[in-house]
């Protein structure tokens, strides 16, 4: 962990790291785990934000525990190809390209009881399972086999909201 009150300093993570577990980390800084292809598990219960490209190309990462995150930057989770479930109890907005290339994503869980703003539809580019896009490795039949879960009281709002209707 770098300075700044427990913030993870950008691009300083050991590339061979397999787990990151920290109760003191308050932010995953820009590029902090970029290309940590061995990282399988990340637990940061007190992290409030995830910076640009923070977990870019962490292709082995399957398990993320970030219950306090309210803010993520563009490309924060880009190319987490094997992450299957991502759960955000407090997220308020999804920026451009946030989940770009998350080919194996089966479920994005947005637990907030207020609607999460979606900057644009590129946030889910190449999320083959959620979008129902055919891809031989991740979704051979092109079915919508992935889901975005939202609070049931907000379902109608999401269905008619800008960028969420699809």
Buried (B, 14 or more C-beta within 10 A) or exposed (E): BBEEEBBBBBBEBEEEBEEBEBEEBBBBBBBBBBBBEBBBBBBBEBBBBBBBBBBBBBBBBBBBBBBBBBBBBBBBBBBBBBBBBBBBEBBBBBBBBBBBBBBBBBBBBBBBEEBBBBBBBBBBBBBBBBBBBEBEEBBEEEEEEBBBEBBEEBEEEBEEBEBBEE
